[in-house]
C-alpha cells in the first residue's frame, strides 16, 4: 500500500479509536440507573421520594408566603422554623428507634397518611375567608413531627432494596430524584402562590403525598432484623454510642456540621442580591445555583462507583465547598458569584453522596434506623447554626466579610477535623472492617 494511503488508514483508525474512547468515557460519567432496573422496590422508593420532595417544596414556599401575607411580620415567619425544630429533633430520634423495631413499610405508609391529612388541613385553612395563623403553627409542628418519624425509615430502607455493590448508584439516583424536587418545587410553589394562592399549592402537595404513600403501600414487607432493639430512650442512647465509637461515622457527621456551620450563606442571599450585587432580580438565581451544581454532579455520577477512598473524597469536597463560598464573597461580579455557588453546590453533593455510601455500606441493618435519625440531626444543626453565625457576622462587619470568612473557616475546620480523625481520612471501602463485615453479612443472608 502506498505511504499516503497508509497514513490515511492510520488516521482513520486512530480517529475511530479516539471517538470510541471519548464516547466510552462520556458514557462512564452518566448516572448509573442499574438499581432502577433491577429492584422494583427501589424504583417505588425513588418515584415516591421524587414526588414527595416536589410537593413538599411547594408547601415549603407556601407556608412562609402565607404567614407573611397574614401577619406582615418577618419574625412571625422565622418563628415557624423554631416551632418546627423541636419536633424535628425529638421525633427524628424516636423515628430512628422505631425504624429499627417495626416494619419500615408500615412506618412509611402510616406517617404518609398522617402527612396527607395534616397538609389537607393546611389547604382547608388557606381556603377559609380568614385563615387562622395559629392553625399554621400547630399543624406545621405536627407535620414536622410526622416527617421526622418517616425519614429514618425511608433512608434505612434503601440498602435492603438493592445489592451491596449497587449502593453507590442507589445513593446517586436517590439524590437525583431529591434534586429534581428541590429545583422544581420552589419554582412551581412560587408561581402557584402568586397566581392562585396558598390553598392550590397545598393541594399539589396533598396530591404528591397521596401518590408517594400509595407507592409505599406497594413495597414488600421489611420487618426488623432478629437482633432488633425495642424502641426506647435506651436504644436511642445505644445508637449514639455506636456512632461515636466509630471514627469513620463520626467523621461523616463532624465534617458536615463544620462545613455547614462555618459556610452556610443562604440567609444572606437577599442582602447579597440587593445591597452587594445591586441586582435584586438575581435572588432566585442565587438560591438555585447550588442546586444546579448538585444536579450536574448527580447526573454525571457514574464515576463515583470507581472511588473507594470515600473519607478522603468527603474531606476534599467539603474543603472545596468552603473555598468556593469564600471566593463568592471576594467579588461583586454576578456570573462569577453564581459560578462559585454552583461549584459549592456540586462539592456539597459529592460530600453527601460519599457520606451516604459510607452509611449504607457499613451500618448493620439493626442500627440503621437510629443512625439515620442521628444523621438527620447533623443535617439540621449545622445549617441552622450556620445561618445564625452568618447573620451575626454580617451585622457586625459586612455581608461579604461574613461569606468569605465563613468559607475560610470551613476549610480550616475541615482540615483540622481530618487531622483529628485520621481513620476517617484513610477510610477505604475495600479494606474497612465494617464494610467487609456488612458485605459478608449480606452475602450470608442471600441479598447479594
Secondary structure, DSSP 8 states (H G I E B T S, - for coil): --HHHHHHHHHHHHHHHHHHHHHHHHHHHS---HHHHH-HHHHHHHHHHHHHHHHHHHHHHHHHHHHHHHH--HHHHHHHHHHHHHHHHHHHHHHHHHHTTS-HHHHHHHHHHHHHHHHHHHHHHHHSTT--HHHHHHHHHHHHHHHHHHHHHHHHHHHHHS-GGGHHHHHHHHHHHHHHHHHHHHHHHHHHHHHT-HHHHHHHHHHHHHHHHHHHHTS------TT---SSHHHHHHHHHHHHH-HHHHHHHHHHHHHHHHS--GGGHHHIIIIISS-GGGHHHHHHHHHHHHHHHHHTGGGGGG---HHHHHHHHHHHHHHHHHHHTT---HHHHHHHHHHHHHHHHHHHHHHHHHHHHHS-HHHHHHHHHHHHHHHHHHHHHHHHHHHHHHHHS-HHHHHHHHHHHHHHHHHHHHHH-HHHHT--TTT-HHHHHHHHHHHHTT--
